[in-house]
Amino acid sequence: RLTDFLRTAVVFAVLDGVALLMFPGTRFACSRKGRLTLLAVVGTVVIASLPALSGFASYGFDLEFHLSRISGIAEGLRAGQFPVRIYPDFMDGYGYASPVFYGDIFLYFPAVLCLAGLPLYEAYNIYIIVLNLATALISLWCFDRMFHSRPASLTGMVLYTTASYRIFNVYYRPALGECSAQTFLPLIAYGFWALYSDAATEKQRKSAWLPLMFGFTGVIQTHVITTELSALGAVAVVLVCVKKAFRPQRLR
């Protein structure tokens, strides 16, 4: 009953927050441009999250493994491990050291929801919704700084958040590690753009290391193969921009 009450309270708090920002006359109301952005972000996240709002977890090839990861973290925390390095309920109770090789820092969020009393599939779906929201906000932030046009940025955000391969990863496989890593790829793209593009300002160039650091950290903490592909992509970008890459300012 308590978790049902809290869940309902959170849903209505979010709806109230959106209403306060959307409707003129409230002290928190956004500008017309802000309302359009909010509507686009909320609409995109709702569309991308429809299967997660259906009351069950969409079955796919990797679902059992990723649900076991969340459950393993919850059981590890319950047993007194922190950080959890061995999932105690894997392999018929012998345990499995998946976290030693496979970053799972963001899965602590749904694991804690499980410990708070939510069913595993609901905690998983909430994580998917939060992931869609984070993807929309991060991609919008990056595209805004690259395009300097809100319509272009919103278009990029919608196309990236609802991209067929990303949705395929989220619901059909579902590859929780890979779709989590895809949340951070726009930061890497923006970081290299800020570093090497002639359209970037000097301020963007000097702070390009920040999105690169957060982008690569997020990828490393979520999916090993995406880390390898991102590293290879980074090498290719540096080779293509080799003349700019080895200027002292860019190297620093």
Secondary structure, 3 states (H helix, E strand, C coil): CHHHHHHHHHHHHHHHHHHHHHCCCCCCCCCHHHHHHHHHHHHHHHHHCHHHHCCCCCCCCCHHHHHHHHHHHHHHHHCCCCCCCCECCCHHHCCECHHHCCCCHHHHHHHHHHHCCCCHHHHHHHHHHHHHHHHHHHHHHHHHHHHCCHHHHHHHHHHHHCCHHHHHHHHHCCCHHHHHHHCCHHHHHHHHHHHHCCCCCHHHHHCCHHHHHHHHHHHHCCCHHHHHHHHHHHHHHHHHCHHHHCCHHHHC
